[in-house]
Amino acid sequence: MSFASREKAILSQWEVGVGMVAGGGPMARLPRQIGRARALEVLLGSDDMGGDLAEAYGYVNRSLPDAELDGFVEALATRIASFDKWAIANTKRLVNANSLPLDVEMAAGWDACMASLARPATQARLKALFDQGFHKPGDAEDRLGSYLGRLGR
């Protein structure tokens, strides 16, 4: 489960914007989670997504006002923790068996990610992005999608 702040959440699959294939399974997981067309938009578009759009797409369970987020998550976790552990574990096991990608699907994405990272074009785009402040507090991190959109111009 995942929840997002309406005011503060910024989700991004930024990798294509620098010439990479995303590692960690988004090609295998996102189409199942948000549908093929939306997964392609998220992955290929490499743009920032706020909490409300992420909720509308099914990327997160709910987008909540920031002031309510922690309380909601704590109350849900406390409620679930009060239930029978066997029932929780078996429900999770069966949902996972019917919804998570196979290891071979995850491995294919990881292999493509590693191959893409070594490409000179990817290295050049990553360097340009780092030069603009990527992975440092500031505007490039806060508006990564905007910065990615200007890399190829």
C-alpha positions in Angstrom: 0.0 0.0 0.0 1.1 3.5 -0.6 -0.2 6.9 0.3 0.8 10.4 -0.8 0.6 14.0 0.5 -1.5 16.2 -1.8 0.7 19.1 -1.2 4.2 17.6 -1.1 4.3 14.3 -3.1 6.3 14.3 -6.3 6.6 10.9 -7.9 8.7 10.3 -11.0 10.1 7.6 -13.2 12.8 9.8 -14.6 15.2 7.3 -16.1 14.1 7.5 -19.8 14.7 11.2 -19.6 18.4 10.5 -19.2 18.5 7.6 -21.7 18.1 4.7 -19.2 15.7 1.9 -18.8 14.4 2.0 -15.2 15.7 -0.8 -12.9 13.9 -2.3 -10.0 10.8 -3.6 -11.8 8.6 -0.7 -13.0 8.1 -2.2 -16.5 6.9 -5.3 -14.9 4.9 -3.7 -12.1 3.4 -0.5 -13.4 1.3 -1.9 -16.2 -0.3 -4.3 -13.7 -0.8 -1.4 -11.3 -2.0 1.5 -13.5 -2.6 -0.1 -16.9 -0.4 -0.2 -20.0 -1.2 3.2 -21.4 -0.6 5.1 -18.2 2.5 3.1 -17.5 3.9 4.1 -20.9 3.0 7.8 -20.1 4.7 7.6 -16.7 7.8 5.8 -17.9 8.3 7.4 -21.3 7.2 10.9 -20.2 9.6 11.1 -17.3 7.6 13.9 -15.8 6.7 14.8 -12.2 3.4 13.5 -10.8 1.7 15.0 -7.8 -0.3 13.1 -5.2 -3.8 13.7 -6.7 -2.8 12.5 -10.2 -1.0 9.5 -8.7 -4.2 8.6 -6.9 -6.3 9.0 -10.0 -3.9 6.7 -11.9 -3.8 4.1 -9.2 -0.1 4.7 -8.6 -0.9 5.3 -4.9 -3.9 4.1 -2.8 -4.9 7.6 -1.7 -3.7 11.2 -1.8 -4.4 13.0 1.5 -3.9 16.5 2.8 -0.4 16.5 4.3 -1.7 17.4 7.8 -3.8 14.2 7.8 -1.4 11.8 6.1 0.5 10.5 9.1 -2.6 10.1 11.3 -4.4 8.2 8.5 -1.5 5.8 7.9 -0.9 5.2 11.7 -4.6 4.5 12.2 -4.7 2.0 9.3 -1.6 0.3 10.4 -2.9 0.0 14.0 -6.2 -1.4 12.8 -4.5 -4.0 10.6 -2.1 -4.9 13.4 -5.1 -5.7 15.6 -6.3 -8.5 13.2 -5.3 -12.1 13.2 -1.8 -12.5 11.9 -2.5 -15.8 10.0 -5.3 -14.2 8.1 -3.1 -11.2 7.3 -0.2 -13.3 6.1 -2.2 -15.6 3.9 -4.2 -12.7 2.4 -0.9 -11.0 1.5 0.6 -14.2 0.1 -2.4 -14.9 -2.1 -2.7 -11.3 -3.4 1.1 -11.3 -4.1 0.9 -14.6 -6.0 -1.8 -13.1 -8.2 -0.4 -9.7 -8.8 3.4 -9.4 -8.5 5.6 -10.0 -11.6 7.7 -13.1 -11.9 11.4 -12.9 -11.0 12.3 -13.4 -14.7 10.3 -10.3 -15.6 12.1 -8.3 -12.9 15.5 -9.6 -14.0 14.9 -8.6 -17.6 14.2 -5.0 -16.5 17.3 -5.0 -14.3 19.5 -6.2 -17.1 18.2 -3.5 -19.5 18.8 -0.9 -16.8 22.4 -1.9 -16.3 23.1 -2.0 -20.1 21.5 1.4 -20.5 23.5 3.0 -17.7 26.8 2.2 -19.5 25.8 3.9 -22.7 27.8 7.1 -23.5 24.6 9.0 -24.4 23.2 8.1 -21.0 26.4 9.1 -19.2 26.4 12.5 -21.0 22.7 13.2 -20.1 23.3 12.2 -16.5 26.4 14.5 -16.2 24.3 17.4 -17.6 21.6 16.7 -15.1 24.1 16.4 -12.2 25.6 19.7 -13.3 22.2 21.3 -13.0 21.7 20.1 -9.4 20.4 16.5 -9.7 20.6 14.7 -6.3 21.1 17.9 -4.4 18.4 19.9 -2.5 17.0 22.5 -4.8 15.1 23.3 -7.9 16.4 20.4 -10.0 15.2 17.9 -7.5 11.9 19.7 -6.8 11.1 20.0 -10.5 13.0 17.1 -12.0 10.5 16.5 -14.8 11.0 20.1 -16.1 14.8 19.7 -16.1 14.6 16.4 -17.9 12.4 17.9 -20.6 15.1 20.5 -21.3 18.0 18.1 -21.5 17.6 17.2 -25.2 17.0 20.7 -26.4 
